[in-house]
């Protein structure tokens, strides 16, 4: 018997209508070293005991002869926080229809009603063995009993759904994956089941005999090891880049990735050769890289690589050991997993599979954060749903929430909110690098360049290899008119990664501002998108015009037009519209009307409509000999930004916290949600009795203080 239950002070209430059964159960518990046992005839009496004294463990029939039901007990426990530590084991009767709902409400176990003393003893010994095996984790104990029940009833679809929910709490746990695989095979979902068994052959070699037995039962005649793996393909992964200066290690990793089903494996011993490949080939789906590399420090190489890859390309790092400083860089690079050297096959397989799973359906905090940042950048319609998942994650602390709110506000153009949340995160001991980064970017958007510089100087001391920060510092100096410091910081960025897009963008901004149009044109030709450069120039021109420096602002637009490469008709149309608007605000109406002609050469219907509207207003003002009046533009306020932020927060009620899967503190409560018929359960609960705490315990109940002892094992 498990030593975890050898607690004489554990308070047990045994419910049975039959005096003989009560006596048998009590005798068995005494034989198993329990001494504090209270046998009662019905559930009503048990509830009366719960109203007046602490209880640890209740053993109850599903229903009793007096009309009581175990659902009454579970309903009370879930409504009273003070009772949440009570564990309940149910002795099943002939009507099993309410067992799924009982597990949903948090029972520990459900046992078949046995007639012999020996069989009852075996049932309890099995329970104690499971609690001991799972080291007191009552989620796993209850999961085993629910799994047994659903398997017995052949509810395979329900069982599949349950194991998938459980894997959100225990990602990649081999026992759960194996049970899910067998469930899929029983449900005739052979391809999915085979894929999971192949996955287990790689990540849980100790289960090989069990996997082979499952194949004999469900897939007779098939040899999983001879079938081409489709694991990577299943998760949408095809190309894997691998870089390691050690040829033996490179070959080992390549073979392992092949066994996972990657169709295209590209290997490099030299990181600079990989960078060249990345420049001229489609984006890979996964990168596996050694941290210590020849000819270039690992952090600099990976910064270069991350600058060229989308954020949704996972990177797995392999290295013998990591310093504290390495940890800061790895976090900043959004590395998915770390694998220690020398490489153990099982560990690398688990790391890759974890990465593939999190890429498809993120549940881990860091994976959700990365996914949310990707969606936020493009203002994806799925953004509110993933924001909700992230913000409600049980592993999150308040400063993490503030940092994410700052990210979301910045990407939505709500810079006042971004600044506020970033400052709150700093005060709340959030990640200083990340908080200062968002704060500096927000200040730059609000044209508070001196304050932004102070933030960025602190950020670069934490992340000296991040060319983005160096470029932002250079841009602040460019705005402040300090060309010398602009070049100094741009040179530092060039030294680290001259081909990074952000470096080319910053260099192009400087060339345009200073009228070096030919140099700017060559730089723009290297970029995939002019968006950042044009936004910078437009914001600067607008700011100059708003403060009365009309000639400088208009001149800047002309420099941008002169710098555009050939074949950029739509971009030229956009800049021409902005230039025409600038002339109009400067009351140079004839020039404004003339410039708008170029803006008409567009396929963008919205822009064409705006250009026509402005041109009509200009013609009327010119004919009347009047000035053109524009409304005074006020800076955005927190109130005006709030409505925009609310759109990000809005989410359908079906995804509310009540439907969230999270690690439970009470067996399967809030983890398992039954879709089986609950008609009987609802009718039972309609007649649930009142629960009225009595005597000295009333005050404690009201304040939610746990009145149960801590003898029963806690979850790990």
QUIFENMO-V287299 format. One record per residue. PHI is phi in whole degrees, -180 to 180 (* if undefined). OMEGA is omega in degrees with one decimal (NA if undefined). D_CENTER is the distance of its C-alpha to the mean C-alpha in Angstrom with 1 decimal. Layout:
PHI,OMEGA,D_CENTER / PHI,OMEGA,D_CENTER
This chain:
*,-177.2,41.1 / -68,177.4,37.9 / -67,-178.9,38.8 / -66,-177.9,35.8 / -111,178.8,38.0 / -87,-178.6,41.2 / -116,-176.4,41.0 / -65,-177.8,44.3 / -84,179.6,42.9 / -63,-176.5,40.2 / -85,-178.2,41.3 / -112,172.5,41.5 / -113,-178.7,42.6 / -108,-177.9,44.0 / -111,174.7,44.7 / -162,-179.1,47.2 / -67,-178.0,50.0 / -85,177.8,52.3 / -62,-179.9,54.0 / -64,-179.8,54.2 / -66,177.7,50.5 / -59,-179.5,49.8 / -65,-179.7,52.2 / -65,-179.9,50.8 / -62,-179.9,47.2 / -64,-179.6,48.4 / -65,179.5,50.6 / -65,179.9,47.8 / -64,177.0,45.5 / -64,177.6,48.4 / -63,178.3,48.9 / -91,171.5,45.2 / 84,174.8,46.0 / -85,-177.9,44.8 / -119,-176.0,47.4 / -101,-172.5,46.0 / -118,176.6,46.2 / -121,176.8,47.1 / -83,177.7,48.2 / -135,-173.1,48.3 / -87,-175.5,49.5 / -150,-176.5,46.9 / -69,179.1,43.5 / -60,179.5,45.1 / -66,177.5,46.6 / -61,-179.8,43.3 / -65,177.4,41.7 / -64,176.8,44.8 / -64,179.6,44.2 / -61,180.0,40.5 / -72,-171.3,41.9 / -125,-179.3,44.1 / -152,-178.9,42.8 / -67,177.6,39.8 / -135,178.9,38.8 / -103,-171.9,36.5 / -142,178.6,36.8 / -115,174.5,38.1 / -112,-170.1,39.6 / -137,169.2,40.3 / -72,176.1,41.5 / -58,176.3,39.4 / -145,179.9,42.3 / -120,-175.8,45.7 / -73,-179.0,49.3 / -97,179.5,49.1 / 90,177.2,46.4 / -78,-178.2,43.6 / -145,178.6,40.2 / -59,177.2,37.3 / -59,177.9,35.0 / -61,-178.8,37.0 / -63,-177.3,36.0 / -67,178.7,32.2 / -64,178.8,32.3 / -66,-178.3,34.0 / -59,-176.5,31.6 / -77,176.2,28.5 / -93,-176.3,30.3 / -119,179.7,31.5 / -56,-177.9,29.0 / -65,-177.2,32.1 / -105,-168.7,32.4 / -64,-179.0,28.9 / -86,178.1,29.9 / -67,175.9,32.6 / -104,-176.1,32.1 / -128,173.0,33.8 / -112,-175.4,35.2 / -109,172.7,36.7 / -95,-172.4,39.8 / -67,171.8,39.5 / -105,-174.3,42.5 / -66,178.6,43.6 / -91,-177.7,41.3 / -94,-168.9,37.8 / -65,-178.0,36.3 / -98,-177.9,34.5 / -60,178.3,33.0 / -58,-179.6,29.5 / -69,176.6,29.4 / -65,176.0,30.6 / -67,178.4,27.6 / -61,-179.9,25.3 / -84,170.2,27.0 / 115,176.1,26.7 / -68,-179.8,29.8 / -80,-173.8,29.8 / -156,175.7,32.1 / -132,-173.2,34.4 / -119,172.9,37.7 / -66,178.1,40.4 / -75,-177.1,43.6 / -106,-177.3,46.0 / -91,-174.9,49.8 / -93,179.3,50.7 / -62,-178.0,50.2 / -65,-179.1,49.0 / -69,176.8,46.3 / -67,177.3,45.0 / -59,179.6,45.0 / -62,179.5,43.0 / -59,-178.4,40.3 / -71,177.6,39.8 / -63,176.3,40.0 / -64,177.4,37.2 / -60,-177.8,35.1 / -65,178.0,35.9 / -63,-179.6,35.3 / -67,178.0,31.7 / -63,179.2,30.9 / -67,-178.0,32.4 / -62,-178.9,30.6 / -93,175.6,27.1 / 53,175.2,28.2 / 82,179.5,28.1 / -79,-174.5,24.6 / -71,174.1,25.7 / -62,-177.7,22.6 / -67,178.0,23.7 / -62,180.0,27.3 / -62,179.5,26.8 / -61,178.4,24.7 / -62,-178.9,27.8 / -68,177.8,30.1 / -66,177.6,28.2 / -58,178.2,27.8 / -60,-177.5,31.6 / -65,-177.7,32.4 / -66,176.7,30.4 / -67,178.1,31.8 / -59,-179.4,35.3 / -85,-179.2,35.0 / 57,176.3,33.6 / -91,-170.6,30.7 / -70,179.1,28.7 / -65,177.5,26.4 / -66,-179.7,25.5 / -66,177.1,25.1 / -61,-179.8,22.8 / -63,-179.7,20.5 / -65,-179.4,20.7 / -65,176.0,19.9 / -64,176.1,16.8 / -65,-178.2,15.7 / -65,179.3,16.9 / -70,173.5,14.9 / -72,177.6,11.6 / -88,-179.4,13.3 / -124,-175.5,15.0 / -59,173.5,13.2 / 75,-177.8,16.0 / -63,-168.1,18.8 / -62,-179.1,21.9 / -63,-178.7,23.9 / -72,178.0,21.5 / -61,179.9,21.0 / -63,177.9,24.8 / -63,177.7,25.3 / -65,179.6,23.0 / -60,179.3,25.0 / -64,177.9,28.3 / -64,178.4,27.2 / -62,179.6,26.4 / -67,176.6,29.8 / -64,-179.0,31.6 / -89,178.8,30.2 / 64,172.5,31.5 / -99,-167.3,28.2 / -66,-175.7,29.7 / -65,178.1,27.7 / -65,-179.9,24.3 / -64,179.3,26.0 / -62,-179.0,27.6 / -62,179.4,24.4 / -68,177.9,22.9 / -67,175.2,26.3 / -62,178.4,26.4 / -60,-179.2,22.9 / -69,176.7,24.4 / -59,-179.2,27.6 / -86,-172.3,25.6 / -96,-179.0,23.3 / -136,-177.8,25.6 / -59,178.3,29.2 / -67,179.6,30.6 / -97,-174.0,30.0 / -58,-178.8,32.1 / -64,178.3,35.1 / -67,178.9,33.0 / -66,178.8,31.4 / -63,177.2,34.9 / -65,177.4,36.2 / -61,178.6,33.5 / -65,179.2,34.5 / -62,-177.5,38.2 / -78,-170.6,37.5 / -102,-176.7,35.2 / -130,-175.8,35.7 / -58,177.3,39.3 / 88,-178.3,40.6 / -101,176.2,37.2 / -114,-175.1,36.2 / -60,-176.3,32.5 / -72,179.2,33.2 / -95,-179.0,35.4 / -91,177.3,33.0 / -60,-180.0,30.9 / -70,176.4,27.3 / -121,-175.4,25.0 / -63,-179.0,21.7 / -60,-179.9,20.4 / -61,179.6,21.9 / -58,-179.3,20.2 / -92,177.2,16.7 / 84,-179.4,18.3 / -106,-179.4,19.1 / -128,-173.7,22.7 / -103,177.1,23.4 / -126,173.8,22.8 / -95,-179.1,24.2 / -128,178.2,25.5 / -132,178.4,27.2 / -161,-177.9,29.3 / -71,178.8,32.8 / -85,-174.6,33.8 / -60,-179.7,35.1 / -64,179.0,35.0 / -66,179.1,31.4 / -61,179.8,30.6 / -66,179.5,32.5 / -62,-178.6,30.8 / -65,179.5,27.3 / -61,178.7,28.6 / -62,-179.4,30.1 / -66,178.9,26.9 / -66,176.5,24.9 / -64,180.0,27.8 / -68,175.5,27.6 / -83,174.2,24.0 / 98,174.3,25.3 / -69,-175.1,24.5 / -83,-179.2,27.4 / -129,-179.5,27.7 / -115,-178.3,27.7 / -117,-172.9,28.7 / -115,179.6,29.8 / -143,169.5,31.0 / -94,-175.6,32.8 / -116,-174.0,33.1 / -63,-178.6,30.0 / -66,176.1,32.1 / -66,177.3,33.0 / -64,-179.7,29.3 / -60,178.4,28.8 / -66,178.7,31.8 / -62,-177.9,30.4 / -60,-177.9,27.1 / -66,-170.9,29.3 / -117,-177.0,31.2 / -134,178.4,29.0 / -61,-179.5,26.1 / -61,177.9,22.5 / -73,-179.5,21.6 / -99,-178.7,18.6 / -154,175.0,18.2 / -124,172.9,19.9 / -119,-172.2,21.2 / -136,167.5,23.2 / -70,-179.1,25.4 / -83,178.8,24.9 / -95,-173.0,28.7 / -129,178.7,30.3 / -78,172.3,33.9 / 73,-178.9,35.2 / -154,178.1,32.0 / -59,-179.3,29.8 / -52,-179.7,26.4 / -59,-179.3,24.4 / -65,178.0,26.5 / -58,-176.7,26.1 / -73,172.0,22.3 / -63,178.2,22.3 / -60,-177.9,24.7 / -65,-179.3,22.6 / -64,177.7,19.3 / -64,-177.8,21.5 / -99,-177.5,22.7 / -107,173.6,19.6 / -65,179.0,16.8 / -63,-178.3,13.4 / -85,171.3,12.2 / -91,-177.4,14.9 / -70,175.9,13.6 / -122,175.6,16.1 / -110,-177.4,17.2 / -104,176.3,19.8 / -119,178.4,22.9 / -165,-178.0,25.2 / -72,177.7,27.7 / -156,-178.1,26.5 / -123,175.6,24.4 / -86,177.5,25.8 / -62,178.9,24.2 / -65,177.3,24.5 / -58,-178.7,22.8 / -60,178.0,19.7 / -63,-179.4,19.5 / -65,-177.7,19.8 / -62,178.0,17.3 / -63,-178.8,14.6 / -67,-178.4,15.9 / -82,-176.9,15.9 / 55,176.6,12.2 / -70,-175.5,13.7 / -79,-175.3,11.8 / -149,172.1,14.4 / -116,178.5,17.8 / -126,-177.1,20.8 / -78,172.3,24.1 / -103,-3.2,27.5 / -67,-173.1,29.6 / -68,171.3,27.2 / -99,-174.1,27.2 / -50,-176.2,26.6 / -58,-177.3,24.6 / -66,-179.9,22.2 / -69,177.2,21.6 / -59,-179.6,21.3 / -64,179.7,18.7 / -64,-179.3,16.7 / -67,-179.4,17.0 / -64,175.4,16.3 / -58,-178.7,13.1 / -63,178.7,12.1 / -63,-178.3,13.4 / -64,-178.8,11.7 / -69,177.1,8.1 / -68,-177.9,9.4 / -81,-178.4,10.7 / -141,-174.3,8.4 / -63,174.9,4.9 / -133,176.6,5.2 / -71,-177.3,5.4 / -56,-176.0,4.8 / -66,178.8,5.8 / -66,176.9,4.2 / -64,180.0,1.1 / -63,178.9,4.6 / -62,179.1,6.5 / -61,-177.7,6.0 / -66,178.6,6.8 / -65,177.6,9.5 / -65,-178.8,10.9 / -65,-177.9,11.2 / -66,-179.3,12.7 / -58,-178.2,15.2 / -105,178.6,16.7 / 51,-177.1,16.3 / -66,178.0,15.1 / -60,179.6,16.1 / -79,-175.2,12.6 / -56,-179.0,11.4 / -60,-178.0,12.5 / -65,-178.7,10.8 / -74,174.0,7.2 / -61,179.8,8.5 / -61,179.9,9.9 / -60,-178.0,7.1 / -68,-174.0,5.5 / -65,-178.7,9.2 / -97,-176.7,10.4 / -65,-175.0,8.5 / -66,-178.9,11.7 / -88,-175.0,11.0 / -84,171.5,10.6 / -108,-171.2,14.0 / -61,-179.1,15.6 / -65,175.8,15.9 / -64,179.4,12.1 / -64,180.0,12.2 / -63,178.8,15.2 / -62,179.4,14.0 / -68,176.2,11.2 / -60,178.6,14.1 / -65,176.9,16.3 / -58,-176.3,14.2 / -64,179.7,14.1 / -64,-179.3,17.8 / -62,-178.6,18.9 / -66,178.4,17.6 / -85,-179.8,19.2 / 81,179.5,22.4 / -99,-169.3,22.6 / -74,175.8,23.7 / -66,177.1,25.3 / -66,179.6,22.2 / -60,178.8,20.3 / -62,-178.5,23.2 / -62,-177.9,23.3 / -65,179.6,19.6 / -65,177.5,19.9 / -64,178.0,23.2 / -62,179.3,21.9 / -66,178.0,19.1 / -62,179.9,22.0 / -66,-179.1,24.1 / -89,177.4,21.5 / 64,174.4,21.3 / -76,179.1,17.9 / -55,-173.3,17.4 / -65,-179.5,20.7 / -63,-176.7,20.2 / -67,-179.5,17.1 / -65,179.6,18.8 / -67,177.7,22.1 / -61,-178.7,20.7 / -67,179.6,19.5 / -62,-179.2,22.6 / -65,179.5,24.9 / -64,178.8,23.5 / -66,178.5,24.0 / -63,177.4,27.4 / -63,179.4,28.4 / -64,178.3,27.6 / -91,175.1,29.8 / 63,173.9,32.4 / -100,-167.7,32.5 / -73,178.9,32.9 / -65,178.0,34.6 / -66,178.4,31.9 / -61,178.9,29.2 / -61,-179.5,31.3 / -63,177.2,31.3 / -67,-175.3,27.5 / -65,178.2,27.3 / -64,175.8,30.0 / -72,-179.3,28.0 / -65,-176.6,24.8 / -67,175.8,26.9 / -68,177.2,28.4 / -86,-176.4,24.9 / -134,-173.6,24.0 / -70,-178.0,27.4 / -97,-176.6,26.3 / -86,-175.7,24.0 / -68,179.6,26.2 / -62,180.0,24.2 / -66,179.2,25.2 / -62,179.2,28.8 / -68,177.8,29.0 / -67,175.3,27.9 / -63,178.2,30.6 / -59,-178.9,33.0 / -65,177.0,32.2 / -60,178.9,32.9 / -67,177.0,36.3 / -63,179.1,37.0 / -65,-179.3,36.6 / -82,176.5,38.8 / 83,179.5,41.5 / -99,-176.1,41.3 / -65,-178.0,41.6 / -66,178.7,42.4 / -68,174.7,39.2 / -56,-178.4,37.3 / -66,-179.7,38.8 / -61,-178.2,38.3 / -75,175.8,34.5 / -65,177.2,34.3 / -63,178.1,36.4 / -63,178.2,34.0 / -67,178.4,31.1 / -61,-179.6,33.5 / -61,-179.2,34.4 / -81,-174.8,30.8 / -155,-175.8,29.9 / -65,-177.1,32.5 / -95,179.3,30.9 / -64,-177.0,27.5 / -60,-178.7,27.1 / -66,177.4,26.6 / -68,179.5,29.9 / -65,178.2,31.8 / -60,-178.7,30.5 / -64,178.3,31.7 / -63,179.1,35.0 / -66,177.7,35.5 / -60,179.6,35.0 / -65,-179.6,37.7 / -64,179.6,40.0 / -63,-176.3,39.9 / -58,-176.6,40.4 / -93,174.1,43.4 / 80,177.9,44.9 / -87,-168.9,44.4 / -67,179.7,43.8 / -67,177.2,44.6 / -64,179.4,42.3 / -63,-179.2,39.5 / -62,179.5,40.2 / -65,179.4,39.9 / -68,179.7,36.6 / -62,179.0,35.1 / -64,-179.9,36.2 / -82,-173.3,33.8 / -92,174.7,30.7 / -74,-178.0,28.7 / -141,177.8,28.3 / -95,-169.0,30.4 / -53,-176.4,28.1 / -65,-178.7,27.3 / -64,-177.7,31.0 / -67,178.4,32.4 / -63,178.2,30.2 / -61,-177.2,31.5 / -65,-179.4,35.1 / -66,179.6,35.0 / -61,179.9,33.6 / -67,-179.3,36.3 / -63,179.3,39.0 / -61,-179.7,38.1 / -62,179.5,38.1 / -65,-179.3,41.5 / -66,-178.3,43.0 / -65,-179.9,41.8 / -96,174.1,43.6 / 91,179.0,46.8 / -92,-171.1,46.5 / -62,-175.7,47.0 / -61,180.0,48.6 / -65,-179.9,45.9 / -65,-179.5,43.1 / -67,178.8,45.1 / -63,179.4,45.9 / -64,176.9,42.3 / -62,179.1,41.7 / -63,177.8,44.7 / -65,178.6,43.3 / -64,179.4,40.1 / -61,-179.6,42.1 / -70,-176.2,44.3 / -90,-175.3,41.4 / -69,174.8,39.7 / -65,177.8,40.2 / -64,175.4,42.2 / 82,-179.0,40.7 / -109,-175.0,38.3 / -60,-177.6,39.9 / -67,178.3,37.0 / -66,179.0,36.0 / -63,177.9,39.7 / -63,-179.7,40.0 / -64,-179.0,37.1 / -66,178.7,38.6 / -64,177.3,42.1 / -63,179.5,40.9 / -64,177.6,39.5 / -66,177.6,42.8 / -60,178.1,44.8 / -66,177.3,43.0 / -64,175.9,43.7 / -60,-178.6,47.4 / -63,178.8,47.5 / -65,178.8,46.1 / -88,179.5,48.7 / 65,172.4,51.4 / -98,-165.7,52.3 / -70,179.9,52.4 / -62,179.9,54.4 / -66,178.5,52.1 / -63,-179.2,49.1 / -63,179.7,50.6 / -64,-178.5,51.5 / -66,-177.9,48.0 / -66,176.9,46.4 / -59,179.5,48.3 / -68,180.0,45.9 / -71,-178.9,42.9 / -72,-177.9,44.3 / -83,-176.8,43.7 / -143,174.0,40.2 / -98,179.8,38.5 / -83,-173.5,36.1 / -64,-179.6,37.6 / -65,179.9,36.0 / -64,179.5,37.3 / -62,179.2,40.7 / -64,179.3,41.0 / -65,-179.9,40.3 / -65,178.9,42.7 / -63,-179.9,45.4 / -63,-179.8,45.0 / -66,-179.6,45.4 / -64,177.8,48.3 / -60,178.6,50.1 / -62,180.0,49.8 / -63,-178.1,51.1 / -62,178.8,54.1 / -65,-179.4,55.0 / -67,179.6,54.8 / -65,-179.6,56.9 / -64,-178.5,59.5 / -86,-178.4,59.8 / 66,-177.3,59.9 / -113,174.0,57.2 / -78,176.7,54.1 / -96,-175.6,50.6 / -96,176.1,48.8 / -115,177.0,45.0 / -64,179.3,43.2 / -70,-178.9,42.2 / -85,178.7,38.5 / -93,175.2,36.9 / -60,179.3,33.9 / -60,178.2,30.7 / -108,176.9,30.5 / -60,-178.8,27.7 / -66,-180.0,29.0 / -68,178.2,28.8 / -71,-173.4,25.3 / -59,-179.5,24.2 / -65,177.8,24.8 / -68,178.2,22.6 / -65,-177.8,19.7 / -64,178.8,20.3 / -63,178.8,19.7 / -73,-176.6,16.0 / -81,-175.2,15.8 / -63,178.1,17.8 / -155,-179.1,16.5 / -63,-177.6,18.6 / -64,179.9,19.7 / -65,179.3,18.8 / -104,-177.7,15.2 / -68,-177.3,16.4 / -55,-178.3,15.6 / -66,179.6,18.4 / -100,-175.0,16.6 / -79,175.3,13.4 / -88,-179.6,13.3 / -146,179.5,13.2 / -61,-174.1,15.4 / -89,169.9,18.8 / -102,-176.6,21.7 / -148,178.0,24.1 / 53,-175.0,24.2 / -101,178.1,22.3 / -59,-179.3,22.3 / 70,173.0,19.1 / -109,178.7,18.0 / -96,175.3,20.8 / -129,-173.6,21.9 / -73,171.1,25.1 / -106,179.0,26.1 / -78,-175.6,29.6 / -58,-179.1,32.6 / -117,-178.4,32.5 / -57,-178.9,35.9 / -63,-178.3,37.6 / -61,-178.9,34.9 / -65,-180.0,35.0 / -68,177.5,38.8 / -65,-176.1,38.9 / -69,175.6,36.6 / -61,-178.9,38.7 / -108,-176.8,41.5 / -61,-179.8,39.4 / -74,175.4,41.7 / -74,177.4,41.2 / -119,-174.6,40.1 / -127,177.3,42.2 / -58,-175.2,41.8 / -127,171.3,45.2 / 64,-174.0,47.1 / -67,-176.0,45.6 / -86,-176.4,42.1 / -56,-177.5,41.7 / -60,-179.5,40.6 / -65,177.6,37.9 / -61,-177.8,36.5 / -60,-178.4,36.4 / -86,175.0,34.4 / 74,-179.7,32.0 / -79,-179.7,33.2 / -69,-177.9,32.7 / -101,-179.2,36.2 / -85,177.9,35.5 / -74,179.7,36.2 / -101,-177.5,33.6 / -68,179.9,35.6 / -69,-174.7,33.2 / -62,176.2,30.6 / -84,176.0,27.2 / -72,178.7,23.9 / -93,NA,22.7
